[in-house]
Amino acid sequence: MDELTNFTHMKAMLFAAGLGTRLKPFTDKHPKALAEVNGKTLLEHNIRYLQRFGIEDVVVNVHHFADQIIQVLNDNNGFGSWVTISDERDEVLETGGGLKKAAPYFEHEDNFVVMNVDVLTNLDLSKMIEAHTASDAMATLAVMKRASSRQLLFDEHMMLCGWTNNNTGEQKIVREVLEMQPLAFSGIQVLSNRMLDIPFKGKFSIIDLYLHNARENIIRGYNHTGNIFIDVGKPESLEKAGYLFE
């Protein structure tokens, strides 16, 4: 455990409020966080994933079937972690709005981790945290080379320059550079508390916040191509995850 001691008191947030429409019919009656891979919910998988890197203080945002998530956390004593609920039952705030609502929880942290509840990976989070703390980045985003309808665009120094939708051709470029590398975002990020100064209101994507800040600040990509990674958003990906994470 020695190599983890630097991060032992770090906090994290799991985004678990989404409607999980891609996981229907399961999400007609349950939140996506409670979809199971090998007999364990995605919620448990990711709380235990964070524990492996010494992170045991977690905020979980809830909206869709919020009571079920709260019940499971209560019944299992947070799976051994200290879990705080950020209650978004009144309205869906998306990832950016969810972060803004939970911001008071992180105001005394220099850095913290945020991740989507529906991703599974063997990414070495401690190395990513080290890369973040050694740089002057406001945010470090886990990205990889993989097919995706939407990708983030980075320059040769892995600084965020824009976003592209490969299906529609839409692009948002915030820094003009000659060559941009498209990489898919893995839904895992290490943020500096400077990220909590958020100019947007209501419901918005965290990607919009990164693009807004990338104009004048360093938002860096952390390329973890080669790691096992699965976005468990669809029924068939749940099955695939069962094989990958036995």
C-alpha positions as a Python dict, from the first residue, in 0.01 Angstrom:
ca = {
    (1, 'M'): (0, 0, 0),
    (2, 'D'): (301, 233, 30),
    (3, 'E'): (269, 380, -317),
    (4, 'L'): (-91, 476, -243),
    (5, 'T'): (-31, 683, 67),
    (6, 'N'): (-13, 1012, -127),
    (7, 'F'): (-373, 974, -236),
    (8, 'T'): (-523, 813, 70),
    (9, 'H'): (-722, 1122, 165),
    (10, 'M'): (-827, 1209, -187),
    (11, 'K'): (-1199, 1230, -259),
    (12, 'A'): (-1388, 1114, -564),
    (13, 'M'): (-1726, 1156, -731),
    (14, 'L'): (-1923, 893, -920),
    (15, 'F'): (-2175, 1020, -1175),
    (16, 'A'): (-2475, 789, -1121),
    (17, 'A'): (-2771, 1019, -1192),
    (18, 'G'): (-2820, 948, -1563),
    (19, 'L'): (-3130, 788, -1713),
    (20, 'G'): (-2929, 509, -1877),
    (21, 'T'): (-3159, 500, -2181),
    (22, 'R'): (-2916, 277, -2373),
    (23, 'L'): (-2960, 9, -2106),
    (24, 'K'): (-3336, -27, -2151),
    (25, 'P'): (-3539, -230, -2058),
    (26, 'F'): (-3331, -267, -1735),
    (27, 'T'): (-3338, 109, -1674),
    (28, 'D'): (-3718, 125, -1705),
    (29, 'K'): (-3724, -1, -1346),
    (30, 'H'): (-3370, 48, -1214),
    (31, 'P'): (-3082, 299, -1227),
    (32, 'K'): (-2791, 203, -1455),
    (33, 'A'): (-2558, 209, -1152),
    (34, 'L'): (-2727, -111, -1032),
    (35, 'A'): (-2675, -306, -1355),
    (36, 'E'): (-2464, -610, -1269),
    (37, 'V'): (-2140, -749, -1407),
    (38, 'N'): (-2047, -1090, -1261),
    (39, 'G'): (-2292, -1054, -974),
    (40, 'K'): (-2172, -711, -863),
    (41, 'T'): (-2335, -379, -948),
    (42, 'L'): (-2144, -118, -1148),
    (43, 'L'): (-2172, 98, -836),
    (44, 'E'): (-1989, -160, -626),
    (45, 'H'): (-1729, -229, -897),
    (46, 'N'): (-1634, 139, -910),
    (47, 'I'): (-1639, 205, -536),
    (48, 'R'): (-1401, -92, -499),
    (49, 'Y'): (-1193, 29, -796),
    (50, 'L'): (-1138, 362, -618),
    (51, 'Q'): (-1052, 180, -294),
    (52, 'R'): (-766, 4, -472),
    (53, 'F'): (-601, 346, -505),
    (54, 'G'): (-669, 448, -146),
    (55, 'I'): (-978, 658, -227),
    (56, 'E'): (-1250, 579, 25),
    (57, 'D'): (-1440, 907, 45),
    (58, 'V'): (-1689, 924, -240),
    (59, 'V'): (-1985, 1140, -340),
    (60, 'V'): (-2247, 973, -561),
    (61, 'N'): (-2502, 1186, -746),
    (62, 'V'): (-2849, 1038, -787),
    (63, 'H'): (-3164, 1115, -987),
    (64, 'H'): (-3312, 817, -1177),
    (65, 'F'): (-3446, 564, -921),
    (66, 'A'): (-3238, 745, -658),
    (67, 'D'): (-3399, 552, -370),
    (68, 'Q'): (-3269, 220, -505),
    (69, 'I'): (-2909, 348, -509),
    (70, 'I'): (-2940, 492, -158),
    (71, 'Q'): (-3093, 164, -34),
    (72, 'V'): (-2809, -47, -180),
    (73, 'L'): (-2545, 184, -30),
    (74, 'N'): (-2717, 171, 311),
    (75, 'D'): (-2761, -207, 300),
    (76, 'N'): (-2391, -255, 216),
    (77, 'N'): (-2241, 19, 436),
    (78, 'G'): (-2111, 197, 127),
    (79, 'F'): (-1916, -117, 33),
    (80, 'G'): (-1657, -9, 289),
    (81, 'S'): (-1627, 353, 175),
    (82, 'W'): (-1760, 677, 321),
    (83, 'V'): (-2033, 767, 71),
    (84, 'T'): (-2217, 1099, 53),
    (85, 'I'): (-2524, 1144, -169),
    (86, 'S'): (-2561, 1448, -394),
    (87, 'D'): (-2937, 1450, -446),
    (88, 'E'): (-3050, 1559, -793),
    (89, 'R'): (-3400, 1412, -773),
    (90, 'D'): (-3558, 1749, -854),
    (91, 'E'): (-3393, 1776, -1197),
    (92, 'V'): (-3136, 1609, -1418),
    (93, 'L'): (-2828, 1832, -1417),
    (94, 'E'): (-2605, 1627, -1653),
    (95, 'T'): (-2236, 1584, -1575),
    (96, 'G'): (-2141, 1952, -1558),
    (97, 'G'): (-2440, 2054, -1350),
    (98, 'G'): (-2382, 1750, -1129),
    (99, 'L'): (-2025, 1858, -1060),
    (100, 'K'): (-2137, 2213, -984),
    (101, 'K'): (-2398, 2093, -733),
    (102, 'A'): (-2139, 1873, -559),
    (103, 'A'): (-1870, 2146, -565),
    (104, 'P'): (-1898, 2238, -193),
    (105, 'Y'): (-1791, 1882, -110),
    (106, 'F'): (-1456, 1937, -284),
    (107, 'E'): (-1381, 2300, -196),
    (108, 'H'): (-1100, 2210, 48),
    (109, 'E'): (-940, 1954, -185),
    (110, 'D'): (-642, 2045, -404),
    (111, 'N'): (-737, 1768, -649),
    (112, 'F'): (-1005, 1502, -676),
    (113, 'V'): (-1123, 1224, -907),
    (114, 'V'): (-1452, 1217, -1099),
    (115, 'M'): (-1576, 919, -1299),
    (116, 'N'): (-1884, 781, -1469),
    (117, 'V'): (-2043, 489, -1285),
    (118, 'D'): (-2092, 294, -1609),
    (119, 'V'): (-1728, 250, -1709),
    (120, 'L'): (-1503, -39, -1612),
    (121, 'T'): (-1127, -30, -1661),
    (122, 'N'): (-792, -154, -1534),
    (123, 'L'): (-639, 194, -1578),
    (124, 'D'): (-374, 257, -1308),
    (125, 'L'): (-542, 556, -1147),
    (126, 'S'): (-244, 630, -921),
    (127, 'K'): (-25, 693, -1229),
    (128, 'M'): (-288, 923, -1376),
    (129, 'I'): (-315, 1116, -1048),
    (130, 'E'): (66, 1147, -1038),
    (131, 'A'): (70, 1283, -1394),
    (132, 'H'): (-198, 1535, -1300),
    (133, 'T'): (-32, 1657, -980),
    (134, 'A'): (306, 1686, -1156),
    (135, 'S'): (155, 1913, -1424),
    (136, 'D'): (-12, 2252, -1405),
    (137, 'A'): (-333, 2119, -1560),
    (138, 'M'): (-674, 2227, -1436),
    (139, 'A'): (-802, 1888, -1546),
    (140, 'T'): (-649, 1563, -1669),
    (141, 'L'): (-883, 1351, -1881),
    (142, 'A'): (-841, 977, -1942),
    (143, 'V'): (-859, 922, -2318),
    (144, 'M'): (-775, 644, -2558),
    (145, 'K'): (-762, 543, -2922),
    (146, 'R'): (-1093, 373, -2987),
    (147, 'A'): (-1390, 413, -3215),
    (148, 'S'): (-1643, 658, -3076),
    (149, 'S'): (-1910, 882, -3224),
    (150, 'R'): (-1767, 1180, -3034),
    (151, 'Q'): (-1402, 1247, -2967),
    (152, 'L'): (-1186, 1510, -2802),
    (153, 'L'): (-909, 1675, -3005),
    (154, 'F'): (-559, 1725, -2865),
    (155, 'D'): (-239, 1892, -2983),
    (156, 'E'): (105, 1726, -2982),
    (157, 'H'): (146, 1809, -2610),
    (158, 'M'): (-188, 1642, -2526),
    (159, 'M'): (-353, 1975, -2455),
    (160, 'L'): (-725, 1990, -2530),
    (161, 'C'): (-807, 2190, -2844),
    (162, 'G'): (-1159, 2085, -2933),
    (163, 'W'): (-1433, 1830, -2977),
    (164, 'T'): (-1578, 1655, -3278),
    (165, 'N'): (-1893, 1457, -3354),
    (166, 'N'): (-1793, 1197, -3611),
    (167, 'N'): (-2154, 1123, -3705),
    (168, 'T'): (-2266, 1478, -3783),
    (169, 'G'): (-1929, 1640, -3862),
    (170, 'E'): (-1994, 1908, -3600),
    (171, 'Q'): (-1678, 2048, -3439),
    (172, 'K'): (-1604, 2286, -3154),
    (173, 'I'): (-1248, 2417, -3180),
    (174, 'V'): (-1123, 2629, -2889),
    (175, 'R'): (-754, 2643, -2981),
    (176, 'E'): (-637, 2646, -3342),
    (177, 'V'): (-341, 2415, -3404),
    (178, 'L'): (-210, 2260, -3724),
    (179, 'E'): (-254, 1899, -3625),
    (180, 'M'): (-509, 1759, -3386),
    (181, 'Q'): (-528, 1403, -3258),
    (182, 'P'): (-879, 1265, -3198),
    (183, 'L'): (-912, 1047, -2886),
    (184, 'A'): (-1217, 905, -2711),
    (185, 'F'): (-1290, 1025, -2357),
    (186, 'S'): (-1313, 746, -2099),
    (187, 'G'): (-1533, 930, -1849),
    (188, 'I'): (-1255, 941, -1587),
    (189, 'Q'): (-1088, 1266, -1483),
    (190, 'V'): (-863, 1416, -1217),
    (191, 'L'): (-957, 1777, -1144),
    (192, 'S'): (-790, 2064, -968),
    (193, 'N'): (-1016, 2266, -739),
    (194, 'R'): (-975, 2558, -983),
    (195, 'M'): (-1222, 2362, -1194),
    (196, 'L'): (-1495, 2440, -939),
    (197, 'D'): (-1521, 2802, -1051),
    (198, 'I'): (-1805, 2722, -1292),
    (199, 'P'): (-1968, 2997, -1503),
    (200, 'F'): (-2256, 2783, -1634),
    (201, 'K'): (-2595, 2731, -1468),
    (202, 'G'): (-2849, 2451, -1467),
    (203, 'K'): (-2805, 2151, -1691),
    (204, 'F'): (-2485, 2122, -1899),
    (205, 'S'): (-2217, 1874, -1999),
    (206, 'I'): (-1881, 1865, -1826),
    (207, 'I'): (-1727, 1861, -2177),
    (208, 'D'): (-1859, 2216, -2231),
    (209, 'L'): (-1681, 2318, -1912),
    (210, 'Y'): (-1353, 2165, -2036),
    (211, 'L'): (-1381, 2336, -2373),
    (212, 'H'): (-1460, 2669, -2204),
    (213, 'N'): (-1152, 2641, -1979),
    (214, 'A'): (-921, 2503, -2250),
    (215, 'R'): (-915, 2844, -2423),
    (216, 'E'): (-691, 2992, -2154),
    (217, 'N'): (-598, 2703, -1924),
    (218, 'I'): (-436, 2364, -1957),
    (219, 'I'): (-679, 2077, -1990),
    (220, 'R'): (-463, 1774, -2057),
    (221, 'G'): (-535, 1430, -2196),
    (222, 'Y'): (-393, 1118, -2033),
    (223, 'N'): (-362, 850, -2299),
    (224, 'H'): (-431, 504, -2156),
    (225, 'T'): (-466, 318, -2486),
    (226, 'G'): (-392, -48, -2422),
    (227, 'N'): (-579, -70, -2092),
    (228, 'I'): (-891, -280, -2065),
    (229, 'F'): (-1180, -37, -2088),
    (230, 'I'): (-1550, -79, -2145),
    (231, 'D'): (-1833, 172, -2146),
    (232, 'V'): (-2108, -44, -1997),
    (233, 'G'): (-2389, 156, -2150),
    (234, 'K'): (-2566, -116, -2348),
    (235, 'P'): (-2696, -466, -2265),
    (236, 'E'): (-2440, -631, -2496),
    (237, 'S'): (-2153, -441, -2331),
    (238, 'L'): (-2266, -576, -1992),
    (239, 'E'): (-2220, -926, -2130),
    (240, 'K'): (-1879, -841, -2275),
    (241, 'A'): (-1774, -684, -1944),
    (242, 'G'): (-1859, -1012, -1775),
    (243, 'Y'): (-1585, -1183, -1973),
    (244, 'L'): (-1330, -902, -1939),
    (245, 'F'): (-1367, -854, -1564),
    (246, 'E'): (-1397, -1210, -1435),
}
